[in-house]
Amino acid sequence: MRELRENVPLPAARDRYKVFIIDEAHQITNEAFNALLKTIEEPPPWVVFVLCTTEAHKIPATIASRCQHFSFRSVGFEDLAARMAWICQQEGIEADAEALAVLAQAGEGSVRDSLSALDQAIACCGQTGRRRSARAAGRLFAGFFGTGHAGAGLERLAPRVGSGG
């Protein structure tokens, strides 16, 4: 927070705005929120703050009352699967619709989580010729995603991938 307060008064060198993104803002301590409040109350015209959180109710009212609130929704299943198919096509990666559907479902509407699962499936199964392995990886991710046990699923999948699975 100290670094942020030191950098706010300095105008951007080449751009119109200086954007400060504070991720997981609900985890900021009360002392840090008090320090941030002073900066947010009267920011220079070139400063924009973006506070990101999944728990908006934990942001103090003194901060929240000075912010615009944008609630994002989950991305639809079809849109997510189609986007992953487009990415695979652009990257030259073979992936069938079933594997992508399982990975999209594992992400539960989160683009970041679905793409992370796709990255892990690619790392685990390779880029071409292993559709059955990709499907198996997708099923494992669907079972373990969000529980912190994806590594265990990969360990179980590794022997199948090694054999061309």
Steps between C-alpha positions, in 0.01 A plus 500: 500500500792731572632456146157576358472823701847604385420440132153657486619865499731439203326545163524231235806543278334429166136406555199703595422294812690307760297190590554321830344152518457357848407133472341311790414837654290334772826377657636849570544573869300774673816709535569469127137590419536814713815595308327428170200709603712814520622439146157409360327804653693748288692321224689693234305520172735252328448219753253213470466231765353159423417290802434136412328265741266206514382611844375856458327490839846501665592839350441770765205730430732802507685356198201344322304827512773666290508227235300398197396137536504260206372146553621253243312185414627159406553433131248266338602141438460518121698826476778358714526176302494693172776734619718207607439333162607823326815522714586137423445558129720815505775314687482188280380278783263211433221484754163343451176657615452253784839578655440874472152461648640320803768766546244780463277330755794462739555877487143563621459812285842646576705572188824506700431166668389333176807623312724385785345155474552509123866598547548215745330253266727611215809469720386159613367355174694676227366702209392237250386144464393432855131570507422215737764632740360852470156366588645311795682812614179698472315249715777508759497880506123498536538272803781688665454859386442742781602253768876549475557141387568548128858386554378163626282467190799572276706239681230241431477608137874503429535123442213508247649792312844343490352193331320715243180456678 
